[in-house]
Every structure is written in structure tokens, then in C-alpha cells.
Amino acid sequence: AMLLSLCSFARAEQEPLHIEFWHTRGSGANYEVLKNSVDTFNATIGKEKGIFVEEIFQGGYADIVPKLEMASQSGGMPAVGVTSGVRASILLDDGLLADIAPYAAKTGFDFSVFFESLLDVPGNENGEIRSLPYVRSTPVFYYNKTMADAKGLKAPETVAELEAFAKALNTYDPATGDGCWGFELLNDTTYLQGSFLWQLGESMAAADGTSPALDGTSMLKQLTDWQNWVKEGWCRPFDSTNASSIVKEMLYQGKIGCYLDSSGSMKNNIKFMTEGGYELGVARFPTYDVDKRAVEVGGGQIALIGKGNTEEQIEAGWEFLKFLMTDEQVYLNSTRSGYLPITKSVATYEPMLKFWEENPSYKIPFDQMQEYGVCQEYPTFTDLEELIKNIQDVVSLLIQDGGITPEEAVQQIKDNTSHLF
């Protein structure tokens, strides 16, 4: 113990060990809270233990995974990295993710602090823990409360109520391009559409290598409703690129009445809606059936990168990762962004309770997760990424081009993905 203490002291007295943290949070409130976490660690635990963390933005979930794969071949790996849960299996197959369990055991860290559902992801099995929840979220219903209040509208609880709500807000004139669209649904297969499929009783994929949603009726039902909404003129087709950014800007400008998106966008949405002179409304994700509520839990995991790093670098990465899981950091990450508080203990943390009391919108995604959340990664399906890509491509033909029927869309998806099942 004395020798370890002397080694720690010597490291702190020398140049600090430099490690990289690759992440997906590059702007706005998300970047601000991440930067604060990194700076706080470097000024406290990092200074004490001789560790310096450099945060590096690497784009979205679709960008960071191939960059990690490329770095594993060329060198320059981070010690800590963020990945979406559904893409974690790619990094696992490449042998990039270290087992966190031994490092947790050495430092007395107890994984029971996490909600079990948030640990139910690929790689966390047989006593091994290859990633931890970090920027997890559930989708919520965002709407222009100023406009809704002016028309005496109450936030919808069901899909049928959503239709009536959006129609009442819709003033868009296709002849002139003026007015406000009622609603927009983004092409986010496992997150938004996946939530609807669970509500209809059939998951998009199953662990036994089948697709209940394609084999049954739920995929057809959801796609039929979506195309009808667009044809009726109150649901705006999503954009081919930057769809999420564009719909947010339209919301801030009063050009769209409501849409569905990650709770992780809440802080920025509140800020920019206020700057635009509107009040943001937040409600639970609408359901097809109030007795069969379901909502996907999406977002990012955080992991130690084993391949290409020394034992000292991995241990330093664990010190940083462990710091991010403290009640204070989980609380700050949630309240300054909108992402889920990912530990059980923070739900009784006094600052968190006070914040929820003063800002009830932030508790909505947490309550959804606890009551009926289903992780995007569940059930584990090996070829999930390829299945998602095929569905999204066909949905673009159906919703943007309108050149095929929902029945043809389902059949195309089946034909294009038959080799996966």
C-alpha cells in the first residue's frame, strides 16, 4: 500500500498521464456540460492522481464507431469512448472494449447503482461489463405550448389525440409554402418507430432471429398511418439530410407545431424556444394504447478502450469514467442537458429532487424509462445495424417520394433483409 501511494505521488509530481476521451457531444448545452465534467476532473481527481483528460468531439454515433475502428489499426486510441448501444456490438466484435468489471472490483465500485435495464446491452454478460450507460434518453413529445394554449389545446396522450392536436395547429399552405406545419416524424427506426412497434405488440427484431413487426401487422400499421398523415397535409415529410437540426429550427421559429425527439435535446429546445419568443411544451411519448405503453431507451454508452492502450492508460480511463458516475456528475449531466439520470442513487439525491420539483418536464423521460422503457439494444439481434439501414431506406421512398404503398414498403424490407433472418 505504501509503494502504491508513493507511485501515485510520483505520478502526480511528474508530468500527468495524458489520455483522450472521444465523444459525440459537440455543441450547445451538451458540450458545455461535458466540458465542465472534464475540466472538473482535471482540476480535482486528475490533479491528485496525475491524470489529464483531453476531450475530443468525433461527430455522431455513426461517425465515432468507424473512427475508433480506424484508430485501432493506425494507433492513437482514446482511453475512453462513447458509442451508441446498438453499435457497441461492432466494437465488441473488433475486440476494442475492455472489461470494466476487474477495475470496478479493485476500487469497490458496485454496479447495482445502475438500473438493470440500462446494463442490458451487448457485452454485459457472464460477469463482464463492457460499457456503462452515459447519455441515455427516451423520446418525448415537444410542442409549441404558446400556440397550443392560444387554441385551447392539451398535449396529446394517445396517437389519435396526436392527430387531432397536430391538425389543429396546422396552418401550412402548400400553394405558397407559408404557415405552420402541424407535425413531423423523423426517420429514426429503432427509437421513434421502434417505440410505436412495441406499443402495437411486436418488436422490430427478436433474439431468435425473426422480425415480429415484419411478420405480423405492426410495421404495416405504423407505416400506413405515417403515409396517411403526410398525404393529409398536416405531417411534414422529414428532410433527406440534417433532418433533426432542420425540424428543431422550424420549431424555434414557429414553423412547426410539434415533433418527437430525444429528451437529450430538452435543454437546448427550452433555451432556443424562449429566445424565439415561445414557451416549449414537453409531454410523454404518445401511445397507440394507454394499456400498452412502451418507449425506447436510446442514446450512448461509455466504455474503456482496451485495444491499443497500456494498463496504466486503461486504469486512468477508469478513474475518469468512475468520476462521471458519481451522483453529482449524473445530476449535472441530466439537469444541464435532458439526458436520463442513469443511476438509482441520484433519484434520491437532494439537488435532483429539488430540480425535478422546479422543472417537472425533466422528470418525464425518467418516469417513462422506469415505468415502461425498453432499451434499443434489447433483444440482442446480431445484424441490427443492417436491418435499420434497410428499413430507413425504404421509409424514405414511402414518406419522401410517396412512390410506393405501405404494403409494398413492407415487402421491400422483407426482400432486402431476408438474408438476415
Residue pairs with C-beta under 8 A, 6 or more apart in sequence:
8 49
8 50
11 17
11 49
11 50
12 47
12 48
12 49
12 50
13 50
14 50
16 46
16 47
16 50
16 51
16 52
17 50
17 51
17 52
17 312
17 313
17 316
18 52
18 54
19 51
19 52
19 53
19 54
19 78
19 79
19 80
19 313
19 316
19 317
19 320
20 53
20 54
20 55
20 56
20 76
20 77
20 78
20 79
20 80
21 38
21 53
21 54
21 55
21 56
21 78
21 79
21 80
21 81
21 317
21 320
22 56
22 58
22 64
22 67
22 68
22 78
22 80
22 81
22 82
23 34
23 55
23 56
23 57
23 58
23 64
23 81
23 82
24 57
24 58
24 59
24 60
24 61
24 63
24 64
24 82
24 135
24 300
25 31
25 33
25 34
25 57
25 82
25 135
26 57
26 59
28 267
28 268
28 271
29 267
29 268
29 271
29 336
29 337
29 338
30 135
30 264
30 267
30 268
30 337
31 57
32 336
33 332
33 333
33 336
33 337
34 55
35 55
36 332
36 336
37 323
37 324
37 329
37 332
37 333
38 53
38 54
38 55
41 51
41 53
41 320
41 323
42 51
42 52
42 53
45 51
45 319
45 320
45 323
46 52
46 53
46 319
46 320
49 316
49 319
51 316
51 319
51 320
53 80
53 320
56 78
58 64
58 67
59 67
61 83
61 84
61 87
61 300
62 87
64 81
64 82
64 83
65 83
65 84
65 87
65 90
65 91
68 77
68 78
68 81
68 83
68 91
68 96
68 305
69 90
69 91
69 94
69 96
71 77
71 78
71 308
72 94
72 96
72 307
72 308
75 308
76 308
77 96
77 305
77 307
77 308
77 309
78 305
79 304
79 305
79 309
79 313
79 314
79 316
79 317
79 320
80 302
80 303
80 304
80 305
80 317
80 320
80 321
81 302
81 303
81 305
82 134
82 135
82 300
82 301
82 302
82 303
83 91
83 131
83 300
83 301
83 303
84 298
84 299
84 300
84 301
84 376
85 121
85 122
85 131
85 136
85 298
85 299
85 300
85 301
85 375
85 376
85 377
86 190
86 376
86 377
86 384
86 385
86 388
87 385
88 97
88 121
88 122
88 123
88 130
88 131
88 301
88 303
88 377
89 122
89 123
89 380
89 382
89 384
90 385
91 97
91 303
92 122
92 123
92 130
94 307
95 306
95 307
96 305
96 306
96 307
97 123
97 130
97 131
97 303
97 304
97 305
97 306
98 130
98 303
98 304
98 305
98 306
98 309
98 314
99 128
99 129
99 130
99 306
100 129
100 130
100 131
100 132
100 303
100 304
100 318
100 321
101 111
101 127
101 128
101 129
103 109
103 304
103 314
103 315
103 318
104 110
104 111
104 129
104 318
104 322
107 318
107 322
109 322
109 325
111 119
111 129
112 344
113 325
113 343
113 344
113 345
114 132
114 133
114 342
114 343
114 344
115 133
115 342
115 343
115 344
115 369
115 370
117 297
117 369
117 373
117 374
117 375
117 378
118 133
118 136
118 297
118 342
118 375
119 129
119 132
119 133
120 375
120 377
120 378
121 131
121 301
121 375
121 377
121 378
122 130
122 377
122 380
123 129
123 130
123 131
124 130
124 131
130 303
131 301
131 302
131 303
132 301
132 302
132 303
132 321
132 325
132 342
133 299
133 301
133 302
133 340
133 342
134 299
134 300
134 301
134 302
134 324
134 333
134 342
135 264
135 299
135 300
135 302
135 333
135 337
135 339
136 297
136 298
136 299
136 300
136 339
136 340
136 342
136 369
137 262
137 263
137 264
137 297
137 298
137 299
137 338
137 339
137 340
137 365
138 262
138 263
138 285
138 295
138 296
138 297
138 298
138 340
138 365
138 368
138 369
138 373
139 188
139 191
139 192
139 195
139 260
139 261
139 262
139 263
139 285
139 295
139 296
139 298
140 260
140 261
140 262
140 263
140 266
140 282
140 283
140 284
140 285
140 364
140 365
140 368
141 155
141 156
141 162
141 258
141 260
141 281
141 282
141 283
141 284
141 285
141 286
142 251
142 258
142 259
142 260
142 261
142 265
142 269
142 280
142 281
142 282
143 155
143 165
143 169
143 257
143 258
143 259
143 280
143 281
143 282
143 283
144 169
144 251
144 254
144 256
144 257
144 258
144 273
144 278
144 279
144 280
144 281
145 278
145 279
145 280
145 281
146 277
146 278
146 279
147 169
147 180
147 254
147 257
147 278
148 154
148 155
148 165
148 169
148 257
148 281
149 279
151 168
151 169
153 165
153 168
153 169
154 165
155 165
155 281
155 283
156 162
156 164
156 165
156 283
156 286
157 283
157 284
157 286
157 287
157 290
158 286
158 287
158 288
158 289
158 290
159 196
159 225
159 286
159 287
159 288
161 286
162 183
162 258
162 286
163 229
165 182
165 257
165 258
166 182
166 183
166 229
166 234
166 235
166 257
166 258
167 182
167 232
167 234
168 182
169 180
169 182
169 183
169 257
169 258
170 179
170 180
170 181
170 182
170 183
170 233
170 234
170 257
171 179
171 180
172 178
172 179
172 180
172 181
172 182
172 233
172 234
172 236
173 179
174 233
180 254
180 255
180 256
180 257
181 234
181 235
181 236
181 250
181 255
181 256
181 257
182 234
182 235
182 236
182 256
182 257
182 258
183 229
183 234
183 235
183 236
183 256
183 257
183 258
183 259
184 235
184 236
184 237
184 238
184 247
184 250
184 256
184 259
185 192
185 226
185 229
185 235
185 238
185 259
185 260
186 192
186 238
186 243
186 244
186 247
186 259
186 260
186 261
187 193
187 238
187 243
187 392
187 395
187 396
187 399
189 204
189 388
189 391
189 392
189 395
190 204
190 296
190 298
190 376
190 384
190 388
191 262
191 296
191 298
191 376
192 260
192 296
193 204
193 222
193 391
193 395
194 203
194 204
194 296
194 376
195 285
195 294
195 295
195 296
196 218
196 222
196 288
197 203
197 204
197 213
197 218
197 219
197 222
198 294
198 295
198 296
198 374
199 287
199 288
199 289
199 292
199 293
199 294
200 213
200 217
200 218
200 221
200 222
200 288
200 292
201 216
201 218
201 292
202 212
202 213
202 215
202 216
202 217
202 218
202 219
203 212
203 213
203 379
204 211
204 212
204 213
204 214
204 219
204 387
204 391
205 211
205 212
205 213
205 379
205 381
205 384
205 387
206 212
206 379
206 381
207 379
207 380
207 381
209 381
209 421
210 421
211 387
211 417
211 421
212 218
213 219
214 410
214 413
214 414
214 417
219 410
219 413
220 406
220 407
220 410
223 395
223 398
223 406
223 409
223 410
224 406
226 235
226 398
226 399
227 398
227 399
227 402
227 405
227 406
229 235
230 236
230 237
230 399
230 402
231 402
236 247
236 256
237 399
237 400
238 247
238 399
238 400
239 246
239 247
240 396
240 400
244 261
247 256
247 259
247 261
248 261
248 265
248 268
248 269
248 272
250 256
251 258
251 259
251 269
251 273
252 269
252 272
252 273
252 275
252 276
252 278
253 276
254 276
254 278
258 281
260 285
260 286
261 269
262 298
262 299
262 338
263 338
263 339
263 340
263 362
263 364
263 365
264 299
264 337
264 338
264 339
265 338
266 282
266 337
266 338
266 361
266 362
266 365
267 336
267 337
267 338
269 280
269 338
270 280
270 361
273 279
273 280
274 280
280 361
282 361
282 364
283 364
284 295
284 364
284 367
284 368
285 295
285 368
287 293
287 294
293 371
293 372
294 372
294 374
295 368
295 369
295 372
295 373
295 374
296 373
296 374
296 375
296 376
297 340
297 369
297 373
297 374
297 375
297 376
298 376
299 339
299 340
302 321
302 324
304 314
304 317
304 318
304 321
305 314
305 317
306 314
309 317
323 329
324 330
324 333
325 342
325 343
327 343
327 345
327 346
327 349
327 352
328 349
328 351
330 341
330 342
330 343
330 346
330 349
331 341
331 346
331 349
331 351
331 352
331 355
333 339
333 341
334 340
334 341
334 346
334 352
334 362
334 366
335 352
335 355
335 359
335 362
338 362
338 365
340 365
340 366
340 369
341 347
341 352
341 366
346 352
347 366
355 362
356 362
356 363
356 366
377 384
381 387
383 420
386 417
386 420
387 417
387 420
390 413
390 416
390 417
391 413
391 417
393 416
394 404
394 409
394 412
394 413
394 416
395 409
397 403
397 404
397 409
397 412
398 404
398 406
398 409
404 412
